[in-house]
Amino acid sequence: MWGVAFLTQHSKDVLPFVVSVSNDLGLIVFDPQLGKVYVPGGRVLGHDDGPLFTMKAYKPWWKVW
């Protein structure tokens, strides 16, 4: 698993490039801020019905109380 980070102020310019190159290589891109998953072949999960995942919904595994 690899992670690529970039400044959010440039996300509109950078995200299409990152998704295109990653999907061409057969990789899946997950955008945690939008809750979208970009799958090779042009599919976007979480696109029409809102976010597929929300980072706030999950607690860290070590905080069980």
N, C-alpha and C positions, 0 to 999 in steps of 0.2 A: 504494500500500500504506500502510495506517495502522496504528498500534499504540496500544493502550489498555492502561494498566497500573493495577493497584490492589493494595492491601496483601493479602497472602495470608491474613491473619487474618480478612478480610471476604469471601473468595472464595465461601464457601457462600451468602452473601446476595446478592452482586453478580453472580456468573457467570450464573445463570438470566436475570436482567434483561438483561445485555449480550448473551447469546446470542439471546434473544427479539427484542430491538429490532434487532440486527444482521441476523438472518435475515429479519425483516419487511422490511428494506431491501434484501434480496437479497445480503447480504454473508456471507462465510464467516469463521468464528471458529476460530482455532488456539490450543489451550492447550498450550504447550510443556512445562509441568510434568507434566501427565497424559498427554501424547502423543495428544490427541484433536482431531479436526477436526469442528466442528459446521457442517453444510451446511444451507442453506434447505430446508424441507420436513420437518424433524425428524430427518434422518439424522445419526448420529454414527459417524464412522469411527474405528476403533481401540477401540470400546466393548467388544465381547465377547471379542476375542482379545488383549487386552492393548494396550499402547501401540502406536500406528502409527509413531511416531517417537520416538527418544530423542536428546536434545540431546548427550549424552556420546559418542554414536557418531560424531559428525562432528568433524573437525579443522578449524580455520580454514584457509582456502585458502592463506595465506601460510606455513603450517608444513608444508612438504612433506617435511621430513627426519625 
